[in-house]
Amino acid sequence: MGRKRKEEDVSDEDIDFEDIDGEEPLEQTVDSGQEVDDLEVEETNDEITDEITDAKDVQKVLFPETSVLSQIKNKLRRREMYVKLKKQKKEAKKESRTERQNMAKAMGEKATKQVPKTIESMREPDETMVDPEDEEVKIDESLDEMSAYFRKDVEPKILITSSDNPHTKTIKFCRELKQSIPNAEFRFRNRSSVKKMVKAAIDRDYSDILIVNEDWRKPNGVLHVHLPDGPTAHYKLSSVRFCKDIKNRAKYSAHRPEVILNNFNTRLGHTIGRMFASVFHFDPEFKGRRVVTFHNQRDYIFFRHHRYEFKNNTRVAIQEIGPRFTLKLRSLQKGTFDSKFGEYEWALKRHDSGINRRRFAL
């Protein structure tokens, strides 16, 4: 109650505003030491604010870029936009490729050829890689088990057989393999062991035995025994296509084919390539224009059987005869087949092969 009475006693008439307006402002007297302290505080505050702003600039949060397609809710419009963006990307890629080609044409021979990076092109050099023209390699090849064939002293004679009770696809594969290899005979196994077959084949002057194994009623492996002293190679068989499954295939002829061996560069690869070559006759008949190719790529051996035709002086066309299959080497054993006491020269180790994908055996 006392406060209200005091406020009521003070009125506007009692206050002289003219005296306040005419009065000169009071000068603030501050010590010089206090002014310096205030300036230092202001400078430190400015430095702290600058450091904070710099830290904010450095520690920027990077959010993932949101695509345009994720913001479109309509499924049809999103699909149309996706097709449109994909088309634009394809056109830009095509324009850049044509631009590179035009630059290469303009530069001529000075242009550097761009080699695509693949596992095969980035293959690590192996210690066992050899040059076929090396004198040491030639001496070794002249003393190995296939030297008699390359001297043309022994004419190849092949025995093709299968596992016990073979099914239809295995028998069909053996017959088409016999058709591809001249001087080959297909005989049923009749429950005889491999060692008995080797002895009987040596007595009958066979140079090689090819045993086709099967699993789930399909051929899945090949055992190749070179006679009489070995070696013995075991392959995994896959990607089999019979002659009937090949479109526009050429007709079979009885001429002896040429043999092409590609990319067998190591010591092991040379041995495998010479084993493949020893299966076919050393004197091909070029009149038949038949070609059998064993192409090694990343330790997978692709078998192809073609017939070529000359269109003119510069163009050559090929037509596949068949069959077609892929081999993967599992082991190479010295001598003839002996699963208990045989000495293995090389064997595939699955756990070790996955360490470096750019290192190959063949």
TORKOL-4160 file (C-alpha; in steps of 0.2 Angstrom, whole numbers, padded with zeros to 4 digits, m for minus):
362
<pt num="1" X="0000" Y="0000" Z="0000"/>
<pt num="2" X="0015" Y="0012" Z="0004"/>
<pt num="3" X="0022" Y="0010" Z="m0013"/>
<pt num="4" X="0006" Y="0014" Z="m0022"/>
<pt num="5" X="0004" Y="0030" Z="m0012"/>
<pt num="6" X="0022" Y="0036" Z="m0017"/>
<pt num="7" X="0019" Y="0033" Z="m0035"/>
<pt num="8" X="0003" Y="0042" Z="m0034"/>
<pt num="9" X="0011" Y="0057" Z="m0026"/>
<pt num="10" X="0024" Y="0059" Z="m0041"/>
<pt num="11" X="0016" Y="0068" Z="m0056"/>
<pt num="12" X="0022" Y="0075" Z="m0072"/>
<pt num="13" X="0020" Y="0093" Z="m0066"/>
<pt num="14" X="0033" Y="0090" Z="m0053"/>
<pt num="15" X="0046" Y="0084" Z="m0066"/>
<pt num="16" X="0056" Y="0098" Z="m0075"/>
<pt num="17" X="0060" Y="0090" Z="m0092"/>
<pt num="18" X="0068" Y="0106" Z="m0098"/>
<pt num="19" X="0082" Y="0105" Z="m0085"/>
<pt num="20" X="0086" Y="0087" Z="m0091"/>
<pt num="21" X="0087" Y="0091" Z="m0110"/>
<pt num="22" X="0098" Y="0106" Z="m0106"/>
<pt num="23" X="0110" Y="0097" Z="m0095"/>
<pt num="24" X="0126" Y="0092" Z="m0102"/>
<pt num="25" X="0131" Y="0073" Z="m0103"/>
<pt num="26" X="0142" Y="0067" Z="m0089"/>
<pt num="27" X="0160" Y="0061" Z="m0095"/>
<pt num="28" X="0164" Y="0044" Z="m0091"/>
<pt num="29" X="0180" Y="0043" Z="m0082"/>
<pt num="30" X="0188" Y="0026" Z="m0084"/>
<pt num="31" X="0206" Y="0021" Z="m0079"/>
<pt num="32" X="0218" Y="0017" Z="m0093"/>
<pt num="33" X="0222" Y="0000" Z="m0085"/>
<pt num="34" X="0204" Y="m0005" Z="m0086"/>
<pt num="35" X="0203" Y="0000" Z="m0105"/>
<pt num="36" X="0218" Y="m0012" Z="m0109"/>
<pt num="37" X="0210" Y="m0027" Z="m0100"/>
<pt num="38" X="0194" Y="m0024" Z="m0109"/>
<pt num="39" X="0203" Y="m0024" Z="m0126"/>
<pt num="40" X="0212" Y="m0040" Z="m0122"/>
<pt num="41" X="0196" Y="m0049" Z="m0117"/>
<pt num="42" X="0188" Y="m0043" Z="m0134"/>
<pt num="43" X="0203" Y="m0049" Z="m0144"/>
<pt num="44" X="0203" Y="m0066" Z="m0135"/>
<pt num="45" X="0184" Y="m0068" Z="m0138"/>
<pt num="46" X="0187" Y="m0064" Z="m0157"/>
<pt num="47" X="0201" Y="m0077" Z="m0158"/>
<pt num="48" X="0190" Y="m0090" Z="m0150"/>
<pt num="49" X="0175" Y="m0086" Z="m0162"/>
<pt num="50" X="0187" Y="m0087" Z="m0177"/>
<pt num="51" X="0194" Y="m0104" Z="m0171"/>
<pt num="52" X="0176" Y="m0111" Z="m0169"/>
<pt num="53" X="0171" Y="m0105" Z="m0186"/>
<pt num="54" X="0187" Y="m0114" Z="m0193"/>
<pt num="55" X="0183" Y="m0130" Z="m0184"/>
<pt num="56" X="0165" Y="m0129" Z="m0191"/>
<pt num="57" X="0172" Y="m0127" Z="m0209"/>
<pt num="58" X="0184" Y="m0142" Z="m0207"/>
<pt num="59" X="0171" Y="m0154" Z="m0198"/>
<pt num="60" X="0158" Y="m0153" Z="m0211"/>
<pt num="61" X="0146" Y="m0168" Z="m0211"/>
<pt num="62" X="0145" Y="m0176" Z="m0228"/>
<pt num="63" X="0128" Y="m0183" Z="m0232"/>
<pt num="64" X="0126" Y="m0196" Z="m0246"/>
<pt num="65" X="0120" Y="m0189" Z="m0262"/>
<pt num="66" X="0102" Y="m0192" Z="m0265"/>
<pt num="67" X="0097" Y="m0198" Z="m0282"/>
<pt num="68" X="0083" Y="m0190" Z="m0292"/>
<pt num="69" X="0075" Y="m0207" Z="m0294"/>
<pt num="70" X="0073" Y="m0210" Z="m0275"/>
<pt num="71" X="0063" Y="m0194" Z="m0274"/>
<pt num="72" X="0050" Y="m0200" Z="m0287"/>
<pt num="73" X="0036" Y="m0209" Z="m0279"/>
<pt num="74" X="0026" Y="m0214" Z="m0294"/>
<pt num="75" X="0033" Y="m0231" Z="m0300"/>
<pt num="76" X="0029" Y="m0228" Z="m0319"/>
<pt num="77" X="0037" Y="m0210" Z="m0319"/>
<pt num="78" X="0052" Y="m0217" Z="m0309"/>
<pt num="79" X="0054" Y="m0231" Z="m0322"/>
<pt num="80" X="0053" Y="m0218" Z="m0337"/>
<pt num="81" X="0066" Y="m0207" Z="m0328"/>
<pt num="82" X="0078" Y="m0222" Z="m0326"/>
<pt num="83" X="0077" Y="m0227" Z="m0344"/>
<pt num="84" X="0080" Y="m0209" Z="m0349"/>
<pt num="85" X="0095" Y="m0207" Z="m0338"/>
<pt num="86" X="0102" Y="m0224" Z="m0344"/>
<pt num="87" X="0100" Y="m0219" Z="m0362"/>
<pt num="88" X="0109" Y="m0202" Z="m0359"/>
<pt num="89" X="0123" Y="m0211" Z="m0350"/>
<pt num="90" X="0125" Y="m0223" Z="m0365"/>
<pt num="91" X="0125" Y="m0209" Z="m0377"/>
<pt num="92" X="0138" Y="m0200" Z="m0367"/>
<pt num="93" X="0149" Y="m0216" Z="m0367"/>
<pt num="94" X="0147" Y="m0218" Z="m0385"/>
<pt num="95" X="0152" Y="m0200" Z="m0389"/>
<pt num="96" X="0168" Y="m0202" Z="m0378"/>
<pt num="97" X="0172" Y="m0218" Z="m0387"/>
<pt num="98" X="0170" Y="m0210" Z="m0404"/>
<pt num="99" X="0180" Y="m0195" Z="m0399"/>
<pt num="100" X="0195" Y="m0207" Z="m0393"/>
<pt num="101" X="0194" Y="m0216" Z="m0410"/>
<pt num="102" X="0195" Y="m0200" Z="m0420"/>
<pt num="103" X="0210" Y="m0194" Z="m0410"/>
<pt num="104" X="0218" Y="m0211" Z="m0413"/>
<pt num="105" X="0215" Y="m0210" Z="m0431"/>
<pt num="106" X="0222" Y="m0192" Z="m0432"/>
<pt num="107" X="0237" Y="m0197" Z="m0422"/>
<pt num="108" X="0240" Y="m0212" Z="m0433"/>
<pt num="109" X="0254" Y="m0224" Z="m0428"/>
<pt num="110" X="0259" Y="m0212" Z="m0413"/>
<pt num="111" X="0243" Y="m0216" Z="m0404"/>
<pt num="112" X="0244" Y="m0228" Z="m0389"/>
<pt num="113" X="0233" Y="m0243" Z="m0389"/>
<pt num="114" X="0222" Y="m0245" Z="m0374"/>
<pt num="115" X="0223" Y="m0262" Z="m0367"/>
<pt num="116" X="0209" Y="m0267" Z="m0356"/>
<pt num="117" X="0213" Y="m0273" Z="m0338"/>
<pt num="118" X="0208" Y="m0291" Z="m0336"/>
<pt num="119" X="0214" Y="m0305" Z="m0324"/>
<pt num="120" X="0223" Y="m0313" Z="m0339"/>
<pt num="121" X="0232" Y="m0297" Z="m0344"/>
<pt num="122" X="0237" Y="m0293" Z="m0326"/>
<pt num="123" X="0245" Y="m0310" Z="m0324"/>
<pt num="124" X="0260" Y="m0311" Z="m0312"/>
<pt num="125" X="0275" Y="m0318" Z="m0320"/>
<pt num="126" X="0279" Y="m0335" Z="m0314"/>
<pt num="127" X="0297" Y="m0343" Z="m0311"/>
<pt num="128" X="0291" Y="m0358" Z="m0321"/>
<pt num="129" X="0287" Y="m0348" Z="m0337"/>
<pt num="130" X="0299" Y="m0354" Z="m0351"/>
<pt num="131" X="0303" Y="m0349" Z="m0369"/>
<pt num="132" X="0300" Y="m0363" Z="m0381"/>
<pt num="133" X="0316" Y="m0358" Z="m0391"/>
<pt num="134" X="0327" Y="m0360" Z="m0376"/>
<pt num="135" X="0340" Y="m0373" Z="m0378"/>
<pt num="136" X="0338" Y="m0380" Z="m0361"/>
<pt num="137" X="0319" Y="m0382" Z="m0364"/>
<pt num="138" X="0323" Y="m0391" Z="m0381"/>
<pt num="139" X="0335" Y="m0403" Z="m0373"/>
<pt num="140" X="0322" Y="m0407" Z="m0359"/>
<pt num="141" X="0308" Y="m0410" Z="m0373"/>
<pt num="142" X="0319" Y="m0421" Z="m0383"/>
<pt num="143" X="0321" Y="m0433" Z="m0367"/>
<pt num="144" X="0303" Y="m0433" Z="m0361"/>
<pt num="145" X="0290" Y="m0446" Z="m0363"/>
<pt num="146" X="0282" Y="m0438" Z="m0379"/>
<pt num="147" X="0298" Y="m0436" Z="m0388"/>
<pt num="148" X="0295" Y="m0452" Z="m0398"/>
<pt num="149" X="0279" Y="m0445" Z="m0405"/>
<pt num="150" X="0288" Y="m0428" Z="m0410"/>
<pt num="151" X="0302" Y="m0438" Z="m0419"/>
<pt num="152" X="0288" Y="m0446" Z="m0429"/>
<pt num="153" X="0294" Y="m0463" Z="m0423"/>
<pt num="154" X="0277" Y="m0469" Z="m0415"/>
<pt num="155" X="0260" Y="m0466" Z="m0424"/>
<pt num="156" X="0246" Y="m0462" Z="m0411"/>
<pt num="157" X="0233" Y="m0475" Z="m0407"/>
<pt num="158" X="0220" Y="m0470" Z="m0395"/>
<pt num="159" X="0209" Y="m0480" Z="m0384"/>
<pt num="160" X="0193" Y="m0471" Z="m0377"/>
<pt num="161" X="0183" Y="m0479" Z="m0363"/>
<pt num="162" X="0171" Y="m0474" Z="m0349"/>
<pt num="163" X="0166" Y="m0479" Z="m0331"/>
<pt num="164" X="0156" Y="m0495" Z="m0328"/>
<pt num="165" X="0138" Y="m0495" Z="m0334"/>
<pt num="166" X="0139" Y="m0478" Z="m0343"/>
<pt num="167" X="0123" Y="m0468" Z="m0347"/>
<pt num="168" X="0117" Y="m0461" Z="m0363"/>
<pt num="169" X="0126" Y="m0444" Z="m0362"/>
<pt num="170" X="0143" Y="m0452" Z="m0358"/>
<pt num="171" X="0142" Y="m0464" Z="m0372"/>
<pt num="172" X="0137" Y="m0450" Z="m0384"/>
<pt num="173" X="0152" Y="m0439" Z="m0378"/>
<pt num="174" X="0164" Y="m0454" Z="m0380"/>
<pt num="175" X="0158" Y="m0457" Z="m0398"/>
<pt num="176" X="0159" Y="m0438" Z="m0403"/>
<pt num="177" X="0176" Y="m0438" Z="m0395"/>
<pt num="178" X="0181" Y="m0453" Z="m0406"/>
<pt num="179" X="0174" Y="m0444" Z="m0421"/>
<pt num="180" X="0186" Y="m0429" Z="m0417"/>
<pt num="181" X="0202" Y="m0439" Z="m0414"/>
<pt num="182" X="0208" Y="m0449" Z="m0429"/>
<pt num="183" X="0215" Y="m0467" Z="m0425"/>
<pt num="184" X="0204" Y="m0468" Z="m0410"/>
<pt num="185" X="0193" Y="m0483" Z="m0404"/>
<pt num="186" X="0179" Y="m0483" Z="m0392"/>
<pt num="187" X="0177" Y="m0499" Z="m0381"/>
<pt num="188" X="0166" Y="m0502" Z="m0366"/>
<pt num="189" X="0176" Y="m0505" Z="m0350"/>
<pt num="190" X="0168" Y="m0522" Z="m0344"/>
<pt num="191" X="0172" Y="m0519" Z="m0326"/>
<pt num="192" X="0191" Y="m0520" Z="m0328"/>
<pt num="193" X="0203" Y="m0509" Z="m0317"/>
<pt num="194" X="0213" Y="m0495" Z="m0324"/>
<pt num="195" X="0230" Y="m0505" Z="m0321"/>
<pt num="196" X="0223" Y="m0520" Z="m0331"/>
<pt num="197" X="0218" Y="m0508" Z="m0345"/>
<pt num="198" X="0235" Y="m0500" Z="m0345"/>
<pt num="199" X="0244" Y="m0517" Z="m0347"/>
<pt num="200" X="0232" Y="m0523" Z="m0360"/>
<pt num="201" X="0233" Y="m0507" Z="m0370"/>
<pt num="202" X="0252" Y="m0508" Z="m0370"/>
<pt num="203" X="0252" Y="m0525" Z="m0376"/>
<pt num="204" X="0241" Y="m0520" Z="m0391"/>
<pt num="205" X="0252" Y="m0505" Z="m0395"/>
<pt num="206" X="0240" Y="m0491" Z="m0389"/>
<pt num="207" X="0249" Y="m0474" Z="m0387"/>
<pt num="208" X="0236" Y="m0466" Z="m0375"/>
<pt num="209" X="0220" Y="m0470" Z="m0365"/>
<pt num="210" X="0206" Y="m0458" Z="m0362"/>
<pt num="211" X="0194" Y="m0463" Z="m0348"/>
<pt num="212" X="0178" Y="m0453" Z="m0347"/>
<pt num="213" X="0171" Y="m0453" Z="m0329"/>
<pt num="214" X="0153" Y="m0448" Z="m0325"/>
<pt num="215" X="0142" Y="m0442" Z="m0311"/>
<pt num="216" X="0123" Y="m0439" Z="m0310"/>
<pt num="217" X="0122" Y="m0447" Z="m0327"/>
<pt num="218" X="0133" Y="m0434" Z="m0335"/>
<pt num="219" X="0152" Y="m0434" Z="m0340"/>
<pt num="220" X="0162" Y="m0424" Z="m0327"/>
<pt num="221" X="0180" Y="m0430" Z="m0329"/>
<pt num="222" X="0193" Y="m0436" Z="m0340"/>
<pt num="223" X="0209" Y="m0447" Z="m0336"/>
<pt num="224" X="0222" Y="m0446" Z="m0349"/>
<pt num="225" X="0236" Y="m0459" Z="m0348"/>
<pt num="226" X="0250" Y="m0458" Z="m0360"/>
<pt num="227" X="0258" Y="m0475" Z="m0364"/>
<pt num="228" X="0269" Y="m0484" Z="m0360"/>
<pt num="229" X="0279" Y="m0473" Z="m0347"/>
<pt num="230" X="0266" Y="m0460" Z="m0343"/>
<pt num="231" X="0263" Y="m0446" Z="m0338"/>
<pt num="232" X="0245" Y="m0447" Z="m0331"/>
<pt num="233" X="0234" Y="m0431" Z="m0331"/>
<pt num="234" X="0217" Y="m0430" Z="m0323"/>
<pt num="235" X="0205" Y="m0416" Z="m0329"/>
<pt num="236" X="0188" Y="m0410" Z="m0323"/>
<pt num="237" X="0176" Y="m0409" Z="m0337"/>
<pt num="238" X="0162" Y="m0396" Z="m0339"/>
<pt num="239" X="0152" Y="m0386" Z="m0351"/>
<pt num="240" X="0149" Y="m0400" Z="m0363"/>
<pt num="241" X="0139" Y="m0396" Z="m0379"/>
<pt num="242" X="0136" Y="m0410" Z="m0391"/>
<pt num="243" X="0137" Y="m0408" Z="m0410"/>
<pt num="244" X="0118" Y="m0408" Z="m0411"/>
<pt num="245" X="0116" Y="m0393" Z="m0399"/>
<pt num="246" X="0128" Y="m0382" Z="m0410"/>
<pt num="247" X="0118" Y="m0371" Z="m0423"/>
<pt num="248" X="0124" Y="m0371" Z="m0441"/>
<pt num="249" X="0137" Y="m0384" Z="m0438"/>
<pt num="250" X="0148" Y="m0390" Z="m0452"/>
<pt num="251" X="0148" Y="m0408" Z="m0458"/>
<pt num="252" X="0161" Y="m0420" Z="m0452"/>
<pt num="253" X="0175" Y="m0426" Z="m0463"/>
<pt num="254" X="0188" Y="m0440" Z="m0460"/>
<pt num="255" X="0203" Y="m0429" Z="m0464"/>
<pt num="256" X="0217" Y="m0428" Z="m0450"/>
<pt num="257" X="0215" Y="m0411" Z="m0442"/>
<pt num="258" X="0228" Y="m0398" Z="m0437"/>
<pt num="259" X="0231" Y="m0395" Z="m0419"/>
<pt num="260" X="0233" Y="m0377" Z="m0411"/>
<pt num="261" X="0239" Y="m0375" Z="m0394"/>
<pt num="262" X="0237" Y="m0358" Z="m0386"/>
<pt num="263" X="0244" Y="m0350" Z="m0370"/>
<pt num="264" X="0253" Y="m0365" Z="m0362"/>
<pt num="265" X="0268" Y="m0355" Z="m0356"/>
<pt num="266" X="0274" Y="m0364" Z="m0340"/>
<pt num="267" X="0284" Y="m0380" Z="m0338"/>
<pt num="268" X="0268" Y="m0388" Z="m0333"/>
<pt num="269" X="0259" Y="m0380" Z="m0347"/>
<pt num="270" X="0272" Y="m0387" Z="m0360"/>
<pt num="271" X="0269" Y="m0404" Z="m0353"/>
<pt num="272" X="0251" Y="m0403" Z="m0354"/>
<pt num="273" X="0251" Y="m0396" Z="m0372"/>
<pt num="274" X="0263" Y="m0409" Z="m0378"/>
<pt num="275" X="0251" Y="m0423" Z="m0371"/>
<pt num="276" X="0237" Y="m0415" Z="m0381"/>
<pt num="277" X="0247" Y="m0414" Z="m0396"/>
<pt num="278" X="0252" Y="m0432" Z="m0395"/>
<pt num="279" X="0234" Y="m0438" Z="m0396"/>
<pt num="280" X="0232" Y="m0432" Z="m0414"/>
<pt num="281" X="0242" Y="m0437" Z="m0429"/>
<pt num="282" X="0258" Y="m0428" Z="m0432"/>
<pt num="283" X="0254" Y="m0427" Z="m0451"/>
<pt num="284" X="0238" Y="m0416" Z="m0453"/>
<pt num="285" X="0228" Y="m0416" Z="m0470"/>
<pt num="286" X="0226" Y="m0398" Z="m0474"/>
<pt num="287" X="0214" Y="m0403" Z="m0488"/>
<pt num="288" X="0201" Y="m0406" Z="m0475"/>
<pt num="289" X="0202" Y="m0389" Z="m0467"/>
<pt num="290" X="0199" Y="m0396" Z="m0450"/>
<pt num="291" X="0206" Y="m0387" Z="m0435"/>
<pt num="292" X="0206" Y="m0393" Z="m0417"/>
<pt num="293" X="0210" Y="m0380" Z="m0404"/>
<pt num="294" X="0216" Y="m0381" Z="m0386"/>
<pt num="295" X="0215" Y="m0363" Z="m0378"/>
<pt num="296" X="0221" Y="m0361" Z="m0361"/>
<pt num="297" X="0214" Y="m0346" Z="m0351"/>
<pt num="298" X="0216" Y="m0344" Z="m0333"/>
<pt num="299" X="0220" Y="m0363" Z="m0331"/>
<pt num="300" X="0204" Y="m0367" Z="m0340"/>
<pt num="301" X="0207" Y="m0377" Z="m0356"/>
<pt num="302" X="0194" Y="m0374" Z="m0370"/>
<pt num="303" X="0192" Y="m0387" Z="m0383"/>
<pt num="304" X="0185" Y="m0382" Z="m0400"/>
<pt num="305" X="0183" Y="m0391" Z="m0417"/>
<pt num="306" X="0181" Y="m0380" Z="m0432"/>
<pt num="307" X="0182" Y="m0381" Z="m0451"/>
<pt num="308" X="0188" Y="m0365" Z="m0460"/>
<pt num="309" X="0184" Y="m0359" Z="m0477"/>
<pt num="310" X="0193" Y="m0346" Z="m0488"/>
<pt num="311" X="0181" Y="m0332" Z="m0494"/>
<pt num="312" X="0195" Y="m0323" Z="m0504"/>
<pt num="313" X="0213" Y="m0319" Z="m0502"/>
<pt num="314" X="0211" Y="m0309" Z="m0486"/>
<pt num="315" X="0195" Y="m0316" Z="m0478"/>
<pt num="316" X="0193" Y="m0333" Z="m0469"/>
<pt num="317" X="0177" Y="m0340" Z="m0461"/>
<pt num="318" X="0176" Y="m0354" Z="m0448"/>
<pt num="319" X="0161" Y="m0366" Z="m0445"/>
<pt num="320" X="0161" Y="m0376" Z="m0429"/>
<pt num="321" X="0159" Y="m0395" Z="m0430"/>
<pt num="322" X="0158" Y="m0400" Z="m0412"/>
<pt num="323" X="0159" Y="m0406" Z="m0398"/>
<pt num="324" X="0163" Y="m0392" Z="m0386"/>
<pt num="325" X="0169" Y="m0394" Z="m0369"/>
<pt num="326" X="0181" Y="m0386" Z="m0355"/>
<pt num="327" X="0194" Y="m0395" Z="m0345"/>
<pt num="328" X="0202" Y="m0390" Z="m0328"/>
<pt num="329" X="0218" Y="m0399" Z="m0323"/>
<pt num="330" X="0217" Y="m0407" Z="m0306"/>
<pt num="331" X="0233" Y="m0417" Z="m0305"/>
<pt num="332" X="0248" Y="m0423" Z="m0315"/>
<pt num="333" X="0256" Y="m0439" Z="m0310"/>
<pt num="334" X="0273" Y="m0447" Z="m0316"/>
<pt num="335" X="0272" Y="m0464" Z="m0324"/>
<pt num="336" X="0255" Y="m0473" Z="m0327"/>
<pt num="337" X="0240" Y="m0473" Z="m0316"/>
<pt num="338" X="0244" Y="m0478" Z="m0298"/>
<pt num="339" X="0233" Y="m0470" Z="m0285"/>
<pt num="340" X="0242" Y="m0478" Z="m0270"/>
<pt num="341" X="0261" Y="m0476" Z="m0274"/>
<pt num="342" X="0261" Y="m0464" Z="m0288"/>
<pt num="343" X="0272" Y="m0449" Z="m0288"/>
<pt num="344" X="0262" Y="m0433" Z="m0291"/>
<pt num="345" X="0271" Y="m0419" Z="m0301"/>
<pt num="346" X="0258" Y="m0407" Z="m0298"/>
<pt num="347" X="0241" Y="m0407" Z="m0289"/>
<pt num="348" X="0227" Y="m0393" Z="m0288"/>
<pt num="349" X="0225" Y="m0387" Z="m0270"/>
<pt num="350" X="0209" Y="m0377" Z="m0268"/>
<pt num="351" X="0214" Y="m0368" Z="m0252"/>
<pt num="352" X="0231" Y="m0362" Z="m0260"/>
<pt num="353" X="0224" Y="m0357" Z="m0277"/>
<pt num="354" X="0212" Y="m0344" Z="m0269"/>
<pt num="355" X="0227" Y="m0333" Z="m0262"/>
<pt num="356" X="0231" Y="m0324" Z="m0278"/>
<pt num="357" X="0219" Y="m0324" Z="m0292"/>
<pt num="358" X="0233" Y="m0317" Z="m0304"/>
<pt num="359" X="0244" Y="m0332" Z="m0303"/>
<pt num="360" X="0241" Y="m0347" Z="m0314"/>
<pt num="361" X="0249" Y="m0365" Z="m0316"/>
<pt num="362" X="0248" Y="m0367" Z="m0335"/>
